[in-house]
Amino acid sequence: MRRILLYIGAGFLGALAGLASTLAHAEIPADAERYRRDLTRIAQAEWGLDAPVATFAAQIHQESRWKFNAKSPVGAQGLGQVMPSTATWLAELFPKALGKVEPYNPAWSMQALVSYDRWLINRVQAHTPCDRAAMMLSAYNGGLGWVIRDRKLASAKGADPLTWFESVERYNAGRSAANFRENRNYPRLILLRWERLYESAGWGKGICL
């Protein structure tokens, strides 16, 4: 009898674990799957075979919830929510990869996001890959110049300019309160929430995990 109860208990726990996994994956929009293969291909071409695909998927999730025709109130467009001026600049910066500006073309938008992330991460340093990714994402959301100014302010105040979480992220070099709040939530949501969701769903590894 005890053996039977243990068996039933183990089965019940396994069912709960399976249910939790199913519920977690249910947070991933259905539209995401249609772009999974292309995102993996684009990321690996730009970042190598160890590309953090789960991180990019998490970023797209945060930006547009995988709606290729998404447009924000301020004019950001497509899966990666790139502003028109940034889209034009990126097309000039990466003419072979991007060419003509097509923000509502899913492949173009994913390429723009992945390429821009690569450009940004090459311009920031940090003690850990996770902190470096957070600075990259803060720059994607609000501009690299702000990250540089925030780091200088953090350093001037005695904080570590090479650590994002609980260090640089606490300092505001001049953003409005609303923009500061949005910018600080952006890396945390992507790296500490959505990245885990996509990695657990088999989208490959993330930078922080």
C-alpha atoms as one frame of an Amber mdcrd trajectory, in Angstrom:
protein
   0.000   0.000   0.000   2.787   2.429   0.885   4.490   1.697  -2.419   1.248
   2.415  -4.260   0.781   5.713  -2.419   4.337   6.746  -3.202   3.777   5.914
  -6.851   0.530   7.930  -6.937   2.228  10.814  -5.149   5.109  10.843  -7.620
   2.647  10.767 -10.510   0.673  13.644  -9.040   3.802  15.749  -8.573   4.854
  14.971 -12.114   1.455  16.052 -13.393   1.706  19.314 -11.436   5.146  19.979
 -12.894   3.819  19.317 -16.379   0.856  21.625 -15.799   3.138  24.396 -14.529
   5.328  24.028 -17.612   2.287  24.127 -19.905   0.906  27.230 -18.203   4.281
  28.973 -18.421   4.615  28.219 -22.127   1.061  29.449 -22.660   2.413  32.954
 -21.991   4.325  32.738 -25.282   2.079  34.180 -28.012   1.017  31.747 -30.714
   2.484  34.105 -33.322   5.986  33.532 -31.938   6.374  30.013 -33.290   6.086
  31.063 -36.927   9.206  33.226 -36.518  11.267  30.868 -34.360  13.306  29.271
 -37.146  14.087  32.597 -38.846  15.106  34.231 -35.559  17.451  31.343 -34.786
  19.011  31.544 -38.252  19.448  35.325 -38.088  20.855  35.256 -34.551  23.376
  32.520 -35.304  24.510  34.246 -38.487  25.154  37.460 -36.544  26.293  36.136
 -33.147  27.579  32.639 -33.912  26.217  29.194 -33.101  26.022  30.063 -29.386
  23.755  33.054 -30.054  21.412  33.831 -27.133  18.224  33.190 -29.105  16.090
  33.088 -25.949  17.223  36.628 -25.117  16.250  37.974 -28.522  12.917  36.153
 -28.350  12.333  37.688 -24.925  13.143  41.129 -26.298  10.700  40.763 -29.184
   8.120  39.522 -26.706   8.562  42.672 -24.649   8.611  44.968 -27.658   5.653
  43.760 -29.718   4.296  40.474 -28.343   5.271  39.094 -31.769   2.862  41.295
 -33.744   4.654  42.036 -37.040   2.437  45.063 -37.710   2.737  46.583 -34.238
   3.076  50.364 -34.068   3.567  52.290 -30.849   1.982  55.680 -30.058   5.378
  57.327 -30.622   5.916  55.648 -33.997   8.073  52.574 -33.275   7.344  49.859
 -35.820   7.374  46.108 -36.320   8.451  43.145 -34.235  11.461  44.988 -32.852
   9.665  48.338 -32.486  12.371  50.296 -34.270  11.839  54.022 -34.687  11.877
  55.231 -38.328  15.037  57.317 -37.865  16.816  54.385 -36.219  15.632  52.041
 -38.973  17.130  54.325 -41.628  20.411  54.567 -39.697  20.607  50.797 -39.220
  20.007  50.173 -42.919  22.926  52.478 -43.687  25.075  50.858 -40.993  24.324
  47.303 -42.184  23.582  47.676 -45.916  24.204  44.010 -46.787  22.073  42.618
 -43.983  19.262  45.171 -44.049  19.312  47.061 -47.354  15.927  48.677 -47.961
  14.083  49.798 -44.816  11.167  47.384 -44.213  10.131  47.591 -40.534   6.942
  45.577 -41.045   8.809  42.750 -42.747   9.339  40.257 -39.871  12.716  39.031
 -41.152  13.964  42.596 -41.618  12.787  43.636 -38.158  14.414  40.631 -36.455
  17.635  41.265 -38.353  17.577  44.912 -37.296  17.070  43.982 -33.638  19.793
  41.333 -33.609  22.282  43.511 -35.500  21.608  46.559 -33.351  22.008  44.494
 -30.188  25.362  43.250 -31.450  26.484  46.793 -32.240  25.435  47.986 -28.784
  26.944  45.157 -26.759  30.291  45.749 -28.442  30.236  49.272 -26.995  29.556
  48.486 -23.351  31.616  46.637 -20.766  30.506  45.005 -17.531  31.668  42.517
 -14.916  29.200  39.825 -15.989  27.481  38.875 -19.269  24.115  39.533 -17.628
  25.042  43.076 -16.581  26.468  43.711 -20.029  23.248  42.480 -21.644  21.229
  44.760 -19.358  23.280  47.761 -20.508  22.778  46.680 -24.129  19.024  46.497
 -23.613  18.873  49.818 -21.771  20.678  51.359 -24.735  18.313  49.698 -27.226
  15.356  51.123 -25.348  16.640  54.605 -24.601  19.891  55.232 -26.422  23.549
  54.417 -25.827  24.304  58.002 -24.818  22.043  57.715 -21.790  23.767  54.525
 -20.651  27.139  56.241 -20.889  25.879  59.229 -18.882  24.218  57.013 -16.273
  27.456  55.069 -15.819  29.443  58.261 -15.356  26.962  59.466 -12.759  27.052
  56.116 -10.954  30.842  56.249 -10.854  30.808  59.831  -9.559  28.471  58.743
  -6.766  30.772  55.879  -5.758  28.813  53.048  -7.406  30.333  50.415  -9.685
  29.931  51.570 -13.317  30.535  48.011 -14.563  27.563  46.534 -12.681  24.069
  47.255 -13.903  21.718  45.577 -11.467  21.422  47.445  -8.158  24.209  49.782
  -9.282  24.073  51.759 -12.554  20.343  51.081 -12.919  19.707  53.171  -9.790
  21.144  56.378 -11.309  19.344  58.764 -13.635  21.452  61.266 -15.537  18.447
  63.279 -16.656  15.605  61.202 -18.081  12.027  62.064 -17.202  10.563  59.976
 -14.388   8.356  58.042 -16.837  11.193  57.316 -19.273  13.499  56.319 -16.435
  10.947  53.902 -15.026  10.274  52.339 -18.439  13.965  52.042 -19.212  14.786
  50.312 -15.933  11.906  47.873 -16.248  12.922  46.954 -19.801  16.098  44.934
 -19.043  14.575  43.360 -15.937  11.492  42.086 -17.746  13.492  40.716 -20.659
  16.373  39.142 -18.739  14.724  38.123 -15.490  11.277  37.111 -16.718  10.794
  36.520 -20.435  14.247  35.067 -21.124  13.519  32.231 -18.674  10.187  31.589
 -20.330  11.713  31.162 -23.780  14.691  29.146 -22.597  12.435  26.726 -20.733
  10.337  26.424 -23.908  13.387  25.254 -25.857  14.303  28.410 -27.740  17.979
  27.974 -26.907  20.029  29.662 -24.244  19.748  33.171 -22.894  22.531  35.509
 -21.844  21.661  35.577 -18.144  20.737  31.930 -17.589
